Amino acid sequence: MEHRDGAALDAGVTEVRSAPKDDGRVELIVARPDVEARTVLDEARLDEQEGLVGDNWLPRGNQRRADSSADPEAQLTLMNARAAALIAGDRERWPLAGDQLYVDFDLGVENIPPGTRLAVGDAVVEVSAKPHTGCAKFQARFGKDALKVVNSPVGRELNLRGINTKVVAGGVVRTGDAVRKVAP
């Protein structure tokens, strides 16, 4: 597939900015059972210890941590569905981004700063301060211009690459479920 160029990506940011700020919706749920493997789900269980049950976050760990354990601040990632559509194109390509939940919801720093809690289906997640940035894999899948846009000042402001969260109250999430801010 051809990658979108910088001008097309920049032009599409307006659509991302129009995502709901208070009452959004889960558009896609993806588990990563193994490295480079993706399974699209209609529903998933979010667990305080495991993250998305069936995902490889916990067993994969994180080589950047001294003990190589999974990073609790990056337990579950959410990506704005409008940003995924802008960057990846067809919905079938969204899972290549590597996130677990794709939501039609404003994930920008101004709308949901670190510490904000979101009800997602029956579960509650908390936005972590750990940034979620584009990497070499992201560039290989979506192109150099996509990487530049998600890591640009506007991309960081809107969290176009997505956000890291941790599960603070487990529950079931289904495609079509509501996403909304909740009081801590």
N, C-alpha and C positions, 0 to 999 in steps of 0.2 A: 504494500500500500504506500502511496505517496504521503509524505508528511505535510502537514499544513505549514505555510510560511508565516513569518512573523507578522506581516500585515493582516492576514486573515485571523490570526490568533488575537492580535490587538483589537481588531474590530469586534470580535466576539465577546470581549470582556464586558460590554454593556449588558448583554443577556445574563451573564453570571451575576452581575450586580443586582439584577431584578429578582433574584431568588427570595423566597419568603424569609422574613426575619424572625417570626415568632412561631408559626404553624407550618411545618414542612412535612415531608413524606419520604419514606424509604423507597427508593427506586430499584435497587439491586443489592443482593446479598451474595458475597463470594467467600468461600473458604479456600485456604491454600494448604491442602493436606500434605504437600511436599514441595520442595524447591521447584519453582517454575510450573507447578501444577495448580489448576484453578477448578473449583467446582461451584457452579451457580446454584443457589439454594432458594427455595420459596420461603423457608423459615429456618431460623437458627436459634440456638440457646446461647446467651451470653452469661458467663460465669466469672465471679470475682477472682478466682485463681487461674482458670484456664483461658480466659478471654472468650473468643468465639469457639465453642466446642467443635472439634474436628479440624481446627486450623493448626498450623505448625508453629505458631508464635512461641509457645512454651517449650516444646522439645528442641526447636531450632536454636533457641538462645540468641545471644548477641556477642559476637567476637570482640566488640569494642569495650565490653565490660570486663573488669579484672577477673571475675570468676566465670565468664562466658555465659552467665545466666540470662534469661529473658528479661528485657527491660520493662518494668511495670509501668513506666510512663509512656510506653509505646505498645501497649497491649492490644489496642484495637484502633484501626485507622478509618477515618471517614473522609470521603471526597465529595465535593459538590457535584451533583449529577450534570449540571449545566457545564461545569468546567470539564468533566469527563467527556461529554458530547463534543465540546469544542476541540479538545486536544486529540481524542481517540477516534472521533467520528461515530460509526455504528456502535450500538449498544453491545454487540458481540465482542468488540475490542476493548470495552471498558475494563474488564478484569485484568488486562495486561498491566494496568497501572499498579496492581498489587495491593489495593485497599480491600477492606472487607465490607464496608457499607458505603453505598453511593446514595446520597440524599439530596432531595430538592430542598435545600435549606442554606441560608447565608452563613458560611463558616468563617467569615472575615473576623479579624481580631477585634474590630470595634463592636461587632454584634455579640461575639462569644469569646471574651478574653479567657486566658488560662484561669481555671478554677470554676468556670461556668459548668453547671450540670444540665444535661439533656436527657429527657425521657425519650427513649427509642423503643417503641413497642412497650413491653412490660418491664424493660430494663432501664437502668439509669447509668449514664457514663459521665465522666468528668474530663473536661478539656485539660490536657497537660501543657506545661510551659515548653516542653521539648518540641522544637520545630520539626516539621515533616517537609523535607526538601527533595528536589529532584536529584537524581544520581545518574551514573553511567548507564544503568539498565533502562531508566526512564528515557534517556536520550536515544538509546538504541531502538527502543520501541516506538517513540513518537517524534524524534528528530531534535536537532540542535536548537531550532527556534522555540520549540515547546519547552525545552529545558531553560532557555533564557527567559521566557515569559514567566514560568512558574517561580523562578528564583529572582525575578526583578522586584523592585520596590512595590509595584502594584500587585504583582503575584504574591508577594509575602503578606501584604496588607489584606488581601482577599483570601489568603491560604488556598490558592489555586491548586497546589499540590496535595492539599488535604490537611488534616489535623491528626495528631496523636491524642488518644484518650485512654482512660482506664475504666474498667467496669466497677462501679461502686454498689450496684444492686442488680443481681442477676435476674434474668427473665427471658422470655421468648420474644423474638422480633421476626416480623413477617414482611414480605414485600407489600407495600401499600400502607404500612403502619405509620402513625403520626410521629413526628419529631418535634419536640418543643422544649423551650427552656423551663427549668424548674428551680424553685428556691432551694438553696443548699440545706 
